[in-house]
Amino acid sequence: MQNAAKPAPRNLSGGAWLLADMSLNIWALTIVKALGLGYPAAQIVFLRACIGLLLMLPWAWYARRSFAHIDRWHLHGFRVLFSTLALTTSFFAISRLPFALVTAISFTRPIITMIMAVFFLKEVVAGRRWIAAAIAFIGVLIAVEPGTLPFTWGLPAMFLTVLFGTSAIILTRKLSGTPTVVMMVFYTAGLTLLTAPLAFYFWTPITSEHLLPLLAIGAFSQCAQFCFLQAHGRAEAGFLAILGYLSLLLTTAIGYFVFDEVPSITFAIGAALIVASAIWTTLSRPRPSETRTRV
């Protein structure tokens, strides 16, 4: 008997779900940028996590049997820790940096993931991908315009975001095979617990006109996560990877029309180098001799 054929990729519907994911995330980050200087980053992350956890509870109860045999607790713990640090530093950075610059720097994540995979997953990386990494870092140096962009703590915070976020991705790879609902519940519950002490210590009273937008951050982010999973369940990863770079155009447009951030030619050149190297890294298919694992 022949095995059932694997369903053909549905790139059109998957792409639509990814566009919904990007839109929801950008709406959430726009609120963070607009209100972020008025509230501590830990408080915003805490509120985002609380709303996300409330939205997750029905699914968690429905799939409660998935939690019966959880192992590798230490990996789950470190993944949640790095994810919490990444989200907190990103919320801190986005309220202090141009929207498009934040997105451009975040596109170095595939490059950092590749480098960390060499050390922690013992993966072998082809020479051409190291060239792509070098191009990406040159692009970052050009995009941040040293000597022109005033120093702000948002810049080192954004680089920490990439580092922490990449660490979380590496740990997610280690946890492959874990049910999605378990990963998401650990993530949202961990965010809530880890940010609660700092959120309450630095708590800033929320004005009535800011309450609904701050709560919307959590709703938009959690719905975006659902859209992301739907997209990757339908479309090819390579197609989605390319489509994902549209977020740079979207955030540049939001920065220009909403926050009066006019991107310079220098930034455009640096961002183009970052995106080109990230696409090269994403789509570069290793040869059999490049996929072996070191002993």
Secondary structure, 3 states (H helix, E strand, C coil): CCCCCCCCCCHHHHHHHHHHHHHHHHHHHHHHHHHHHHCCHHHHHHHHHHHHHHHHHHHHHHCHHHHCCCCCHHHHHHHHHHHHHHHHHHHHHHCCCCHHHHHHHHCCHHHHHHHHHHHHCCECCCHHHHHHHHHHHHHHHHHCCCCCCCCCCHHHHHHHHHHHHHHHHHHHHHCCCCCHHHHHHHHHHHHHHHHHHHHHHCCCCCCHHHHHHHHHHHHHHHHHHHHHHHHHHHCCHHHHHHHHCHHHHHHHHHHHHHHCCCCCHHHHHHHHHHHHHHHHHHHCCCCHHHCCECC
